[in-house]
Amino acid sequence: MSDTLLDVENLWVRFPTRNGIFDAVRGISFSLGRERLGIVGESGSGKSMTGRALLKLIRKPGFVEADRMQMGETNLLTATEKDMRSIRGAHASMIMQDPKFSLNPVMTVEQQMVEALTTHERVSRREARARALEMLDAVAIREPERVLKLYPHEVSGGMGQRIMIAMMLIPDPEILIADEPTSALDVSVQLQVLEIMDKLVKDRGMGLIFISHDLNLVANFCDRVAVMYAGRIVEVCEAGKLGEARHPYTRGLLNAVPDLEHPRDRLEVLQRDPAWREAPSVSAR
């Protein structure tokens, strides 16, 4: 079995506007193995658009172009919508930013988790329910029997996020795309959710794309980091060596983060160079 789960070359995400074509993602290339790849950058840098493009979730009139988008044996560029429905969940799942908007408000947790499994596998409802209970237990939810009967508005943000993770993992995908999965959580719940994701990724040999704006979090959690600016990748480095990054944009982001061990009177303001926008994208393959 190949260790390269995803291979992307020259990916563009474009939106027609009254003033011409707006490029949200501009010619990026990267690959994903059985690893944790972090994608970081400011809001609007193209991180979430990249994740959505991989599952062809860009809404019209937006469109995706690429020289290559290969997921295992599947060419995503030629995959039909019917093909993509079987790929989403079974081969690759995406955890959206806010579970309150991602979970269906009129369906119980049980109904949604059972649907997530039976869409991709022929299993009885009894078996699907047993798998749902098992997965809720795996993401450290107490009293899973009770939680299955709840509606999304009846759970906290942290529990909602864990339910989303359980729902995305129940079909046992090879790739997990996590878009700001901890941004709405307090620190203690953040750590718990990260530990759960880390354990599941390691135990299942999955590939993880972790999208975040939190550089310190990504440096401690991921294996590799791709830094995006204005739709392009400006730097790629090992996560543990993010503090040694050389690109002035990455340095500016790092210097804008408070450091309790090295307090400063004032945090630096990121000074952007127009040349960064036109520089060619760095490959993360």
C-alpha positions in Angstrom: 0.0 0.0 0.0 1.4 3.4 -1.0 2.3 5.8 1.7 1.2 8.8 -0.5 -2.5 9.2 0.1 -2.9 12.5 -1.8 -0.9 14.2 -4.5 -1.8 17.7 -5.7 0.0 19.7 -8.3 -0.7 23.3 -9.4 -4.1 23.7 -7.6 -6.2 26.9 -8.3 -9.5 27.9 -6.8 -11.2 30.7 -8.8 -14.3 32.8 -8.4 -15.7 35.0 -11.2 -16.5 38.6 -10.1 -17.7 41.8 -11.8 -14.1 42.9 -11.9 -12.7 39.6 -13.3 -11.5 36.3 -11.9 -10.5 36.3 -8.2 -7.9 33.6 -7.4 -8.5 32.3 -3.8 -5.8 29.6 -4.2 -3.0 30.1 -6.7 -1.0 27.3 -8.0 -0.1 25.3 -4.9 1.4 21.8 -4.9 1.6 19.4 -2.0 1.4 15.7 -1.1 0.1 13.9 2.0 1.4 10.7 3.4 0.5 8.9 6.6 1.4 12.1 8.6 0.0 15.3 10.1 0.4 18.2 7.6 -0.4 21.6 9.1 -1.6 24.5 6.8 -1.3 27.8 8.5 -1.8 31.5 7.6 -4.0 34.5 8.2 -7.7 34.6 7.5 -8.2 34.8 3.8 -4.9 33.1 2.9 -6.7 30.2 1.2 -6.4 27.5 3.8 -10.1 26.5 4.0 -10.6 26.8 0.3 -7.7 24.3 -0.2 -9.4 21.8 2.1 -12.8 22.2 0.4 -11.3 22.0 -3.1 -9.8 18.5 -2.3 -13.4 17.2 -1.7 -14.8 19.3 -4.6 -17.0 21.3 -2.1 -16.4 24.7 -3.8 -19.8 26.2 -4.5 -20.6 27.5 -8.0 -19.8 29.9 -9.6 -16.4 29.0 -8.0 -14.3 26.4 -9.8 -11.2 24.3 -9.3 -8.3 23.8 -11.7 -5.2 21.7 -11.3 -2.6 19.7 -13.2 -3.0 16.8 -10.8 -5.4 15.9 -7.9 -4.8 12.2 -7.1 -6.3 10.5 -4.0 -5.0 6.9 -4.0 -6.1 5.4 -7.3 -8.8 8.1 -7.9 -8.3 11.1 -10.2 -10.3 13.7 -8.5 -10.2 16.0 -11.5 -12.3 13.6 -13.6 -14.4 12.2 -10.7 -18.2 12.9 -11.1 -20.4 14.1 -8.3 -21.6 10.5 -7.8 -18.0 9.4 -7.5 -17.3 12.2 -5.0 -20.3 11.2 -2.8 -18.7 7.8 -2.3 -15.2 9.3 -1.7 -16.4 11.8 0.9 -16.5 10.0 4.2 -15.4 6.6 3.0 -11.9 7.8 1.8 -11.7 11.4 3.1 -13.6 13.3 5.7 -13.6 17.0 6.6 -14.3 18.4 10.1 -15.8 21.9 9.6 -15.0 24.9 11.8 -18.1 25.1 13.9 -20.1 22.0 14.8 -23.2 24.1 15.6 -23.5 24.9 11.9 -22.2 21.6 10.6 -24.6 19.3 12.5 -28.2 19.0 11.3 -30.3 20.8 13.9 -33.4 18.7 13.4 -31.8 15.3 13.6 -30.5 13.5 16.7 -26.8 12.6 17.1 -27.8 9.0 16.6 -29.7 9.6 13.3 -26.7 11.6 11.9 -24.0 9.1 12.9 -26.0 6.2 11.6 -26.6 8.0 8.3 -22.9 8.8 8.0 -22.1 5.1 8.2 -25.0 3.5 6.3 -24.3 5.9 3.4 -21.0 4.1 2.7 -21.5 0.6 4.2 -24.3 -2.0 4.1 -24.8 -2.5 7.8 -27.9 -3.0 9.9 -29.2 -0.1 12.0 -28.3 -2.2 15.1 -24.7 -2.6 14.0 -24.5 1.1 12.9 -25.8 2.2 16.3 -23.2 -0.1 18.1 -20.5 1.5 15.9 -21.7 5.0 16.8 -21.6 4.2 20.5 -18.1 2.8 20.1 -16.9 5.9 18.3 -18.4 8.3 20.8 -16.6 6.3 23.5 -13.3 6.6 21.4 -13.6 10.4 21.5 -14.0 10.4 25.3 -17.7 11.3 25.5 -19.3 10.1 28.7 -22.7 8.4 28.7 -22.7 7.8 24.9 -26.2 6.2 25.2 -27.6 9.4 26.5 -25.7 11.6 24.0 -27.0 9.6 21.0 -30.5 10.8 21.8 -29.6 14.5 22.0 -30.1 17.2 19.4 -27.1 19.5 18.4 -28.5 22.5 20.4 -28.4 20.3 23.6 -24.6 19.7 23.6 -21.7 22.1 24.4 -19.2 23.3 21.9 -16.6 20.9 23.0 -18.9 17.9 22.9 -20.3 19.0 19.5 -16.8 19.1 18.1 -16.1 15.6 19.4 -19.3 14.4 18.0 -18.3 15.9 14.6 -14.9 14.1 14.8 -16.7 10.8 15.7 -19.1 11.2 12.8 -16.3 11.9 10.3 -14.2 8.9 11.5 -17.0 6.3 11.7 -16.7 5.3 8.0 -12.9 4.8 8.7 -11.5 7.2 6.1 -7.8 7.3 5.1 -7.6 11.1 5.1 -9.0 13.5 7.6 -9.1 17.3 6.8 -9.6 19.3 10.0 -10.5 22.9 9.5 -9.8 24.9 12.7 -11.2 22.0 14.8 -10.3 23.6 18.1 -10.7 27.3 17.4 -14.1 27.6 19.4 -12.9 25.5 22.3 -11.2 26.5 25.6 -7.7 25.4 26.2 -8.4 22.3 28.3 -10.9 20.9 25.8 -8.5 21.8 22.9 -5.9 19.6 24.4 -8.3 16.8 24.9 -9.6 17.0 21.3 -6.0 17.1 19.9 -5.1 14.0 22.0 -8.1 12.1 20.6 -7.3 13.1 17.0 -3.6 12.2 17.5 -4.4 8.8 18.9 -6.9 8.0 16.1 -4.5 9.1 13.4 -1.7 7.0 14.8 -3.9 4.0 15.5 -5.5 4.0 12.1 -2.5 5.1 10.0 -4.4 8.0 8.6 -3.2 11.1 6.9 -4.3 14.4 8.5 -4.5 17.9 7.0 -4.7 20.3 10.0 -5.8 23.8 9.0 -5.2 26.5 11.6 -4.1 30.0 12.3 -2.4 29.0 15.5 1.3 28.6 14.8 2.2 27.3 18.2 -0.5 24.7 18.1 0.6 23.4 14.7 4.3 23.4 15.7 3.5 21.1 18.6 1.0 18.9 16.9 1.9 18.4 13.3 4.9 16.8 11.4 5.2 19.3 8.6 3.9 22.8 8.1 3.0 24.7 4.9 2.6 28.4 5.4 0.1 30.1 3.1 -0.1 33.8 2.1 -2.5 35.3 -0.5 -3.4 31.9 -1.9 0.2 30.6 -2.2 2.5 28.5 -0.1 5.5 30.7 0.8 7.3 28.3 3.1 7.4 24.6 4.1 9.3 23.3 7.1 9.3 20.5 9.7 6.9 21.4 12.5 9.5 21.1 15.2 11.7 23.6 13.4 9.0 26.2 12.7 10.8 28.6 15.1 13.7 28.6 12.7 11.6 29.6 9.7 13.3 32.1 7.3 10.5 33.7 5.2 9.8 37.2 6.5 6.0 36.4 6.5 6.4 33.4 8.7 8.8 35.3 11.0 6.3 38.1 11.2 3.5 35.7 12.2 5.7 34.2 14.8 6.8 37.6 16.2 3.1 38.7 16.5 2.3 35.8 18.9 2.8 36.5 22.7 5.5 34.4 24.3 5.2 33.9 28.1 8.8 32.8 28.4 10.2 35.8 26.5 7.8 38.7 27.3 8.0 41.9 25.2 6.6 45.4 25.9 5.0 45.5 22.4 4.2 42.8 19.8 5.5 43.4 16.3 3.1 44.5 13.6 3.4 42.3 10.4 4.8 44.4 7.6 3.8 42.9 4.2 5.9 43.1 1.1 3.9 43.3 -2.2 6.6 41.0 -3.7 5.4 38.1 -1.5 2.1 38.0 -3.4 3.8 37.4 -6.8 6.5 35.1 -5.7 6.1 31.5 -7.0 4.4 29.0 -4.7 6.8 26.6 -2.8 6.1 23.0 -3.3 5.1 20.8 -0.2 5.4 17.5 -2.1 
